Amino acid sequence: MPQHTMIPKERIPSLRFPRQALPLSAEEHSEIRQKMERATRLGNGEHGKCRIVFRDDEGLKAVETTIWAYDTQNIVLKYGMTIPVSRVVSIEFPS
C-alpha cells in the first residue's frame, strides 16, 4: 500500500473530499463494508480503535479512531465527524 500521512481525528472536519468514488473492485468494497461492521462493533462494545486509510483532495491519509456508526455514504466518528465511505481505501485493526 502506498505511504499515508497519519493525522489526528480533530483535523477531519477541515479536509476536503472529492465527490468521485475511488476506483476499487467489488471485492475491495465488500471487504471495506465487512471491516466497517467489525470496527463499529469493536468501537461501540469495547471502545476499540481501528486505522482508517482514506484519500482526500491532497492525498492518502490515515486516522486511528473508533467508528461509532456508518451508512452507505459516511463513516461516523466521535462528535459527528464523518469520512465518506467512497473515499476509504482500507480499514486496519491493531494486532
Secondary structure as UniProt FT lines:
FT   STRAND          5..6
FT   HELIX           9..14
FT   HELIX           26..46
FT   STRAND          50..55
FT   STRAND          60..65
FT   STRAND          69..70
FT   STRAND          74..76
FT   HELIX           78..80
FT   STRAND          82..84
FT   HELIX           85..87
FT   STRAND          88..92
//
